[in-house]
Amino acid sequence: MTLEDFDPIDSETEQLATLTVHSAFKVHSILGPGLLESVYETCLCHELKKQGVTFQRQVSIPIMYDGIKLNDGLKIDILVGDRLIVELKAVEEMNPVFQAQLLTYLKLTKKRLGLLINFNVPIIKKGIKRIIL
């Protein structure tokens, strides 16, 4: 398979991703690393709101298991514009399970693009990973 085999991400979703990344850069440049994930989430949402971007925080993802709908298992940190999943971390080292978690969220919600953002890095660019489904 090559890149040509996949549909490109639509421009609206790309625009939301760009705004989210710029907002993450701003938050990180002001706060730096070393704070709790919840602080970065609050500040990132504040930046998105200032730009007029719609989002939801801590969105529950239902899971179907054995014919039962379970609502309490998974939560997306931020769902931007009902198109982009943003999973935030404030950890010393990224664990591969974080990427797997985001992939699972994308599959369960049928979204195509996610951002995994770790704020606990000296340079935020090194803490951002795009995941495309």
Secondary structure, DSSP 8 states (H G I E B T S, - for coil): --GGGS----HHHHHHHHHHHHHHHHHHHHH-SSS-HHHHHHHHHHHHHHTT--EEEEEEEEEEETTEEEEEEEEEEEEETTTEEEEEE--SS--HHHHHHHHHHHHHHT--EEEEEE-SSSSGGGGEEEEE-
